[in-house]
Amino acid sequence: MTRVLMFPGQGSQFVGMGRELFARFPELEQEADDVLGYSVRELCLTDPQGRLGRTEYTQPAVYTVNALGHRAALAEHGPPDVAIGHSLGEYNALEAAGVFGFGDGLRLVAARARAMARVTDGGMAAVVGLDDAVLRLVLRREGFADVAAANFNTWDQTVIAGPVTDLDRAAPVLLAAGARMVRRLDVSGPFHTRHMAPAVAEFAPVLRAVALGAPRFPVISNRHARPYPDAGVDGVLLEQIDHPVLWRQTVEGLLGEGAAFREAGDSTVLTRMLRATRRELAAA
């Protein structure tokens, strides 16, 4: 059976994450502090300055805890056969597969986070209980051209993104169309939509300055729900920023092949989505 390691992304953070992991890998913690210029342990465990929810701090923190979790899983279970990551978590999947080292990956994540944080005046909302095809049809029909599907998480949950005023106006329309819930997410921008094009432009020269190797084992991309190629990793990672995350499609493809999943780090977000996808497939 294929062993799949999953890495969560932004939104999985919480104060106290990594508590059991930092002491196990002090060298990795020190490397993270050297790259970031602050104590990542303090940020994750106590967050005294209230920064953990800010994109430019969230993403490096989650990446670090994911990397610690990967090393813990490696010691206990050995390397996976396949790795996947949700948005930011894809950088951990690529690091696990040897595409870049921990430090280079953290530098990329920090630069990506800064670029994404500069795109403001937008947000995201989770839409529950509405088929994604119906959701997109309703958005088009009602004239919400600046709101787009950003994360296809499960059949029952799609995340949309766009200008805040449009998200607020779209919520009652989607509820009237059959959604059970529309909930705004605590993020600073319209991630994974065309609105992130300025972040792509800012991040591109940073990414292309880093040497990227070929994955040692398959990493399934958010962009295409297919394995990363040996060459061209940078192009796929850039497109990931302003294109939707095809998470449901990725998981369904692996379930179809027969796979055992494990989630790295201190999160259970992806494990819960996996359970939902299994239920949805069983009921289909």
HUFENQUI-V603787 format. One record per pair of residues at least 6 apart in sequence whose ideal C-beta (glycine too) atoms are under 8 Angstrom apart, sorted by the first residue. I is the first residue (numbers start at 1). J is the second residue. Records with the same first field share a line. If there is no record, write none. Layout:
BEGIN
I=J  J
END
This chain:
BEGIN
1=258  259  260
2=81  82  254  257  258  259  260
3=77  80  81  82  259  260  262
4=80  81  82  83  84  254  259  260  261  262
5=70  73  80  82  83  84  93  96  261  262  263  264
6=83  84  85  86  89  261  262  263  264  270  271  274
7=66  70  83  84  85  86  89  90  92  93  96  263  264  265  270
8=62  66  85  86  89  263  264  265  267  269  270
9=62  85  86  87  88  89  90
10=55  58  59  62  87  88  187  191
11=185  186  187  269
12=62  265  267  269
13=44  52  53  58  61  62
14=266
15=44  45  46  47  52
16=44  45
17=44  45  61  62  65  265  266  267
18=41  44  45  64  65  68  69  265  266
19=45  266
20=266
21=65  68  69  72  265  266
22=29  41  44  45  68
24=68  71  72
25=68  71  72
28=64  67  68  71  102
29=40  41  64  68
31=102  103  106
32=40  60  64  102  106
33=39  40  41
35=103  106  107  110
36=60  106  110
40=60  61  64
42=48
43=51  52  57  61
44=52  61  64  65
51=57
52=58  61
53=186
54=117  188
55=113  116  117  187  188  189
56=110  113  114  117
57=113
58=113
59=88  109  110  112  113  116
60=106  109  110  113
62=88  89  265
63=88  91  92  105  106  109
64=106
65=265  266
66=85  89  92  264  265
67=92  95  102  105  106
68=265
69=264  265  266
70=92  95  96  264  265
73=80  262  264
77=262
79=96  217
80=96  217  262
81=217  218
82=217  218  219  220  254  259
83=92  93  94  96  97  217  218  219  220
84=90  93  219  220  250  251  254
85=91  92  93  94  219  222
86=151  222  245  247  269  270
87=151  191  192  222  240  245
88=109  112
89=270
90=219  221  222  237  240
91=105  108  109  112  237
92=105  264
93=219  220
94=100  105  215  219  228  233  237
95=101  102  105
96=219
97=215  216  217  218  219
98=213  215  216
99=212  213  214  215  219  228  233
100=108  210  211  212  213
104=210  211
107=206  210
108=206  207  210
111=203  206  207
112=199  203  206  207  241
114=202
115=198  199  200  202  203  241
116=189  191  196  199  241
117=188  189
118=198  199  202
119=189  190  195  196  198  199
120=188  189
121=163  164  189
122=161  162  163  164  189  190  193  195
123=161  162  164  167  184  185  187  188  189  190
124=150  151  159  160  161  167  184  185  187  190  191
125=159  160  161  167  170  171  182  183  184  185
126=153  157  158  159  181  182  183  185
127=135  157  158  159  160  174  179  181  182
128=156  157  179  180  181  182  183
129=156  178  179  180  181
130=138  158  174  177  178  179  180
131=155
132=149  152  155  158
134=177  178
135=149  158  160  174  177  179
136=149
138=173  174  177
139=147  148  160  170
142=170  173
144=162  166  169  170  173
146=162  163  166  195
147=160  161  162  163  166  167  170
148=160  161  162  193  194  244
149=158  159  160  244
150=159  160  161  190  191  192  193  244  245
151=158  159  192  244  245  247
152=158  244  245  246  247  248  249
153=159  245  247  248  273
154=248  273  276  277  280
155=248  276  277  280
156=276  280
157=273  276
159=185
160=167  170
161=167  189  190  191  192  193  195
162=170  190  193  195
163=190  195
167=184
170=182
171=182
174=182
175=181  182
189=195  196
190=196
191=241
192=240  241  242  243  244  245
193=242  244
194=242
195=242
196=241  242
197=242
199=241  242
200=238  239  241  242
203=238  241
204=238
207=234  237  238
208=234
212=233  234
214=230  231
215=227  228  230  233
218=227  228
219=227  228
220=226  227  228  250  253  254
221=227  228  236  240
222=240  245  246  247  250
223=236  239  240  243  246
224=236  246
225=246  249  250  253
228=236
229=236
247=273
248=277
251=273  274  277
252=277  281
254=261
255=277  278  281
261=270  271  274
263=269  270  271
END
